Amino acid sequence: MEFIRAVGHYTFLQYALITGLLVSVSCGIIGTYVIMRRISYIAGGIAHCVLGGLGAANYLNKVCGWSFLDPLYGAVAAALLAAFIIGFVSIRAKEREDTVIGALWALGMAVGVLFISRTPGYNEDLMSYLFGNILMVKTSDILLIATLDVVVAGAGLLLYNQFMGICFDEEFARVRGINVEFYYLLLLCLTALTVVLTVSVVGVIMVIALLTLPVAVAGHFSGTLWKIMGLSVLLSMLFTTAGLAVSYSPNLPAGATIIVVAGACYLVVTAASRLLRRRKIKRSDISS
């Protein structure tokens, strides 16, 4: 109740709540495809490559005088480049996909650290892009995430059958005439955009958590893709709202609290699901 009253009085809490709800839409939709395609580790790799783009753009901005180059542009470029490299390796090359992801993960972080070390001044703003703070969002951040939601929701609806094909049965999708390589790369690019445009607000760890945990919970209640997607969006909204509410009174970090709420729900649902499954097995054994 204290949080509800505070939301009515403080603009930063209103912005945080709106941001959490908006982030939930894109993460719920893309997260469903990511989990079903089993590429959650790719999302993690892309998220950590972002630091390289942030560091390079910040260096060019402050040292080379490229004042027009916002660090966010570098993050978007790095994320899309990582998505294309991973997609190309997965489709064309013979190199192991996990090896390339690990290499990009480490290389992106290392390049970012090197650029940060050579950039004069205090880089607190750059670190906030990487680790995020949902309580410090601005109107421009909300508009950016709302635009992302429109793009992701539009692609998810218009290309639902194509994405479902590449997630569950690539060979059947090819037989039906679907360009699997193109739609796989498009899915990776949408994943990269979702990661990079939300990571600057909520941080790397929270993005990965919101891409995976709500979908994992929703999977226990439905086996249909569109139902899992819709339920994931609702659960993500519930987790972000509950996390903000729980963190308010004791003054806990909002992002970390949201992750704890989502993780605890996942563990409880998973444990309850296994318990119910064991009971059903015992009943079937007794009846037989």
Contacts in CASP RR format, 6 or more apart in sequence:
PFRMAT RR
TARGET T0000
AUTHOR 0000-0000-0000
METHOD contacts of the structure
MODEL  1
MEFIRAVGHYTFLQYALITGLLVSVSCGIIGTYVIMRRISYIAGGIAHCV
LGGLGAANYLNKVCGWSFLDPLYGAVAAALLAAFIIGFVSIRAKEREDTV
IGALWALGMAVGVLFISRTPGYNEDLMSYLFGNILMVKTSDILLIATLDV
VVAGAGLLLYNQFMGICFDEEFARVRGINVEFYYLLLLCLTALTVVLTVS
VVGVIMVIALLTLPVAVAGHFSGTLWKIMGLSVLLSMLFTTAGLAVSYSP
NLPAGATIIVVAGACYLVVTAASRLLRRRKIKRSDISS
2 248 0 8 1.000
2 249 0 8 1.000
3 13 0 8 1.000
3 244 0 8 1.000
3 245 0 8 1.000
3 248 0 8 1.000
3 249 0 8 1.000
4 245 0 8 1.000
6 13 0 8 1.000
6 248 0 8 1.000
7 13 0 8 1.000
7 14 0 8 1.000
7 17 0 8 1.000
8 14 0 8 1.000
12 135 0 8 1.000
12 136 0 8 1.000
13 135 0 8 1.000
13 244 0 8 1.000
13 248 0 8 1.000
15 137 0 8 1.000
15 138 0 8 1.000
15 139 0 8 1.000
15 142 0 8 1.000
16 134 0 8 1.000
16 135 0 8 1.000
16 137 0 8 1.000
16 244 0 8 1.000
16 254 0 8 1.000
17 240 0 8 1.000
17 241 0 8 1.000
17 244 0 8 1.000
18 142 0 8 1.000
19 134 0 8 1.000
19 137 0 8 1.000
19 141 0 8 1.000
19 142 0 8 1.000
19 145 0 8 1.000
19 201 0 8 1.000
19 202 0 8 1.000
20 134 0 8 1.000
20 202 0 8 1.000
20 237 0 8 1.000
20 240 0 8 1.000
20 241 0 8 1.000
20 244 0 8 1.000
21 237 0 8 1.000
21 240 0 8 1.000
21 241 0 8 1.000
22 142 0 8 1.000
22 145 0 8 1.000
22 146 0 8 1.000
22 149 0 8 1.000
23 145 0 8 1.000
23 198 0 8 1.000
23 201 0 8 1.000
23 202 0 8 1.000
23 210 0 8 1.000
23 236 0 8 1.000
23 240 0 8 1.000
24 210 0 8 1.000
24 214 0 8 1.000
24 233 0 8 1.000
24 236 0 8 1.000
24 237 0 8 1.000
24 239 0 8 1.000
24 240 0 8 1.000
25 149 0 8 1.000
25 152 0 8 1.000
25 153 0 8 1.000
25 233 0 8 1.000
26 145 0 8 1.000
26 148 0 8 1.000
26 149 0 8 1.000
26 152 0 8 1.000
26 153 0 8 1.000
26 194 0 8 1.000
26 198 0 8 1.000
27 194 0 8 1.000
27 198 0 8 1.000
27 207 0 8 1.000
27 210 0 8 1.000
27 211 0 8 1.000
27 214 0 8 1.000
27 232 0 8 1.000
27 236 0 8 1.000
28 210 0 8 1.000
28 211 0 8 1.000
28 214 0 8 1.000
28 215 0 8 1.000
28 229 0 8 1.000
28 230 0 8 1.000
28 232 0 8 1.000
28 233 0 8 1.000
28 236 0 8 1.000
29 152 0 8 1.000
29 153 0 8 1.000
29 156 0 8 1.000
29 229 0 8 1.000
29 232 0 8 1.000
29 233 0 8 1.000
30 152 0 8 1.000
30 190 0 8 1.000
30 191 0 8 1.000
30 194 0 8 1.000
30 211 0 8 1.000
31 40 0 8 1.000
31 43 0 8 1.000
31 191 0 8 1.000
31 211 0 8 1.000
31 212 0 8 1.000
31 214 0 8 1.000
31 215 0 8 1.000
31 232 0 8 1.000
32 215 0 8 1.000
32 218 0 8 1.000
32 225 0 8 1.000
32 228 0 8 1.000
32 229 0 8 1.000
32 230 0 8 1.000
32 232 0 8 1.000
33 163 0 8 1.000
33 167 0 8 1.000
33 187 0 8 1.000
33 191 0 8 1.000
34 40 0 8 1.000
34 42 0 8 1.000
34 43 0 8 1.000
34 191 0 8 1.000
34 211 0 8 1.000
34 212 0 8 1.000
34 215 0 8 1.000
35 211 0 8 1.000
35 212 0 8 1.000
35 215 0 8 1.000
35 216 0 8 1.000
36 167 0 8 1.000
36 168 0 8 1.000
36 225 0 8 1.000
36 228 0 8 1.000
37 166 0 8 1.000
37 167 0 8 1.000
37 187 0 8 1.000
39 188 0 8 1.000
39 191 0 8 1.000
40 208 0 8 1.000
40 211 0 8 1.000
40 212 0 8 1.000
41 98 0 8 1.000
41 101 0 8 1.000
42 83 0 8 1.000
42 86 0 8 1.000
42 101 0 8 1.000
42 188 0 8 1.000
42 191 0 8 1.000
43 191 0 8 1.000
43 195 0 8 1.000
43 207 0 8 1.000
43 208 0 8 1.000
43 211 0 8 1.000
44 105 0 8 1.000
44 195 0 8 1.000
44 204 0 8 1.000
44 208 0 8 1.000
45 82 0 8 1.000
45 101 0 8 1.000
45 102 0 8 1.000
45 104 0 8 1.000
45 105 0 8 1.000
46 79 0 8 1.000
46 82 0 8 1.000
46 83 0 8 1.000
46 86 0 8 1.000
46 188 0 8 1.000
46 191 0 8 1.000
46 192 0 8 1.000
46 195 0 8 1.000
46 196 0 8 1.000
47 195 0 8 1.000
47 196 0 8 1.000
47 199 0 8 1.000
47 204 0 8 1.000
47 207 0 8 1.000
47 208 0 8 1.000
48 105 0 8 1.000
48 108 0 8 1.000
48 109 0 8 1.000
48 204 0 8 1.000
49 78 0 8 1.000
49 79 0 8 1.000
49 81 0 8 1.000
49 82 0 8 1.000
49 104 0 8 1.000
49 105 0 8 1.000
49 107 0 8 1.000
49 108 0 8 1.000
49 109 0 8 1.000
50 75 0 8 1.000
50 78 0 8 1.000
50 79 0 8 1.000
50 129 0 8 1.000
50 130 0 8 1.000
50 195 0 8 1.000
50 196 0 8 1.000
50 199 0 8 1.000
50 204 0 8 1.000
51 108 0 8 1.000
51 109 0 8 1.000
51 111 0 8 1.000
51 112 0 8 1.000
51 113 0 8 1.000
51 130 0 8 1.000
52 78 0 8 1.000
52 108 0 8 1.000
52 109 0 8 1.000
52 111 0 8 1.000
52 112 0 8 1.000
52 115 0 8 1.000
53 71 0 8 1.000
53 74 0 8 1.000
53 75 0 8 1.000
53 77 0 8 1.000
53 78 0 8 1.000
53 108 0 8 1.000
53 111 0 8 1.000
53 112 0 8 1.000
53 115 0 8 1.000
54 71 0 8 1.000
54 74 0 8 1.000
54 75 0 8 1.000
54 78 0 8 1.000
54 112 0 8 1.000
54 126 0 8 1.000
54 129 0 8 1.000
54 130 0 8 1.000
55 71 0 8 1.000
55 74 0 8 1.000
55 111 0 8 1.000
55 112 0 8 1.000
55 115 0 8 1.000
55 116 0 8 1.000
55 119 0 8 1.000
55 126 0 8 1.000
56 74 0 8 1.000
56 78 0 8 1.000
56 111 0 8 1.000
56 112 0 8 1.000
56 115 0 8 1.000
57 69 0 8 1.000
57 70 0 8 1.000
57 71 0 8 1.000
57 72 0 8 1.000
57 73 0 8 1.000
57 74 0 8 1.000
57 75 0 8 1.000
57 77 0 8 1.000
58 71 0 8 1.000
58 115 0 8 1.000
58 116 0 8 1.000
58 119 0 8 1.000
58 123 0 8 1.000
58 126 0 8 1.000
59 115 0 8 1.000
59 116 0 8 1.000
59 118 0 8 1.000
59 119 0 8 1.000
60 66 0 8 1.000
60 69 0 8 1.000
61 67 0 8 1.000
61 69 0 8 1.000
61 70 0 8 1.000
61 71 0 8 1.000
62 119 0 8 1.000
62 120 0 8 1.000
62 121 0 8 1.000
63 118 0 8 1.000
63 119 0 8 1.000
63 120 0 8 1.000
71 125 0 8 1.000
71 126 0 8 1.000
71 129 0 8 1.000
72 129 0 8 1.000
72 196 0 8 1.000
72 200 0 8 1.000
75 129 0 8 1.000
75 196 0 8 1.000
75 199 0 8 1.000
75 200 0 8 1.000
76 192 0 8 1.000
76 193 0 8 1.000
76 196 0 8 1.000
76 197 0 8 1.000
78 108 0 8 1.000
78 196 0 8 1.000
79 192 0 8 1.000
79 193 0 8 1.000
79 195 0 8 1.000
79 196 0 8 1.000
80 189 0 8 1.000
80 192 0 8 1.000
80 193 0 8 1.000
82 104 0 8 1.000
82 192 0 8 1.000
83 185 0 8 1.000
83 188 0 8 1.000
83 189 0 8 1.000
83 191 0 8 1.000
83 192 0 8 1.000
84 185 0 8 1.000
84 188 0 8 1.000
84 189 0 8 1.000
85 100 0 8 1.000
85 104 0 8 1.000
86 97 0 8 1.000
86 100 0 8 1.000
86 101 0 8 1.000
86 104 0 8 1.000
86 188 0 8 1.000
87 184 0 8 1.000
87 185 0 8 1.000
87 188 0 8 1.000
89 95 0 8 1.000
89 97 0 8 1.000
89 100 0 8 1.000
90 97 0 8 1.000
90 184 0 8 1.000
91 181 0 8 1.000
91 184 0 8 1.000
91 185 0 8 1.000
116 123 0 8 1.000
116 126 0 8 1.000
128 136 0 8 1.000
128 200 0 8 1.000
129 199 0 8 1.000
129 200 0 8 1.000
130 199 0 8 1.000
130 200 0 8 1.000
130 203 0 8 1.000
130 204 0 8 1.000
131 203 0 8 1.000
131 204 0 8 1.000
132 199 0 8 1.000
132 200 0 8 1.000
132 201 0 8 1.000
132 202 0 8 1.000
132 203 0 8 1.000
132 206 0 8 1.000
133 201 0 8 1.000
133 254 0 8 1.000
134 201 0 8 1.000
134 202 0 8 1.000
134 206 0 8 1.000
134 240 0 8 1.000
134 244 0 8 1.000
134 254 0 8 1.000
134 255 0 8 1.000
134 258 0 8 1.000
135 254 0 8 1.000
137 201 0 8 1.000
141 200 0 8 1.000
141 201 0 8 1.000
144 197 0 8 1.000
145 197 0 8 1.000
145 198 0 8 1.000
145 201 0 8 1.000
148 193 0 8 1.000
148 194 0 8 1.000
148 197 0 8 1.000
148 198 0 8 1.000
151 190 0 8 1.000
151 193 0 8 1.000
152 190 0 8 1.000
152 193 0 8 1.000
152 194 0 8 1.000
155 186 0 8 1.000
155 190 0 8 1.000
156 163 0 8 1.000
159 183 0 8 1.000
159 186 0 8 1.000
160 225 0 8 1.000
160 226 0 8 1.000
162 173 0 8 1.000
162 178 0 8 1.000
162 183 0 8 1.000
163 183 0 8 1.000
163 187 0 8 1.000
164 225 0 8 1.000
165 172 0 8 1.000
165 173 0 8 1.000
165 178 0 8 1.000
166 173 0 8 1.000
166 178 0 8 1.000
166 180 0 8 1.000
166 183 0 8 1.000
166 184 0 8 1.000
166 187 0 8 1.000
167 225 0 8 1.000
170 180 0 8 1.000
173 180 0 8 1.000
174 180 0 8 1.000
194 207 0 8 1.000
194 211 0 8 1.000
195 207 0 8 1.000
195 211 0 8 1.000
198 207 0 8 1.000
198 210 0 8 1.000
199 207 0 8 1.000
202 210 0 8 1.000
202 255 0 8 1.000
203 255 0 8 1.000
205 259 0 8 1.000
206 255 0 8 1.000
206 258 0 8 1.000
206 259 0 8 1.000
209 258 0 8 1.000
209 259 0 8 1.000
209 262 0 8 1.000
209 263 0 8 1.000
210 236 0 8 1.000
210 239 0 8 1.000
210 240 0 8 1.000
210 258 0 8 1.000
210 262 0 8 1.000
213 239 0 8 1.000
213 259 0 8 1.000
213 262 0 8 1.000
213 263 0 8 1.000
213 265 0 8 1.000
213 266 0 8 1.000
214 231 0 8 1.000
214 232 0 8 1.000
214 233 0 8 1.000
214 235 0 8 1.000
214 236 0 8 1.000
214 239 0 8 1.000
214 262 0 8 1.000
215 228 0 8 1.000
215 232 0 8 1.000
216 266 0 8 1.000
216 270 0 8 1.000
217 232 0 8 1.000
217 235 0 8 1.000
217 262 0 8 1.000
217 265 0 8 1.000
217 266 0 8 1.000
217 269 0 8 1.000
218 227 0 8 1.000
218 228 0 8 1.000
218 229 0 8 1.000
218 230 0 8 1.000
218 231 0 8 1.000
218 232 0 8 1.000
218 235 0 8 1.000
219 228 0 8 1.000
219 231 0 8 1.000
220 269 0 8 1.000
220 270 0 8 1.000
220 273 0 8 1.000
221 231 0 8 1.000
222 228 0 8 1.000
222 231 0 8 1.000
235 265 0 8 1.000
236 262 0 8 1.000
239 258 0 8 1.000
239 261 0 8 1.000
239 262 0 8 1.000
239 265 0 8 1.000
240 258 0 8 1.000
242 258 0 8 1.000
242 261 0 8 1.000
243 254 0 8 1.000
243 255 0 8 1.000
243 257 0 8 1.000
243 258 0 8 1.000
243 260 0 8 1.000
243 261 0 8 1.000
244 254 0 8 1.000
244 257 0 8 1.000
244 258 0 8 1.000
246 252 0 8 1.000
246 257 0 8 1.000
246 261 0 8 1.000
247 253 0 8 1.000
247 254 0 8 1.000
247 255 0 8 1.000
247 256 0 8 1.000
247 257 0 8 1.000
247 258 0 8 1.000
END
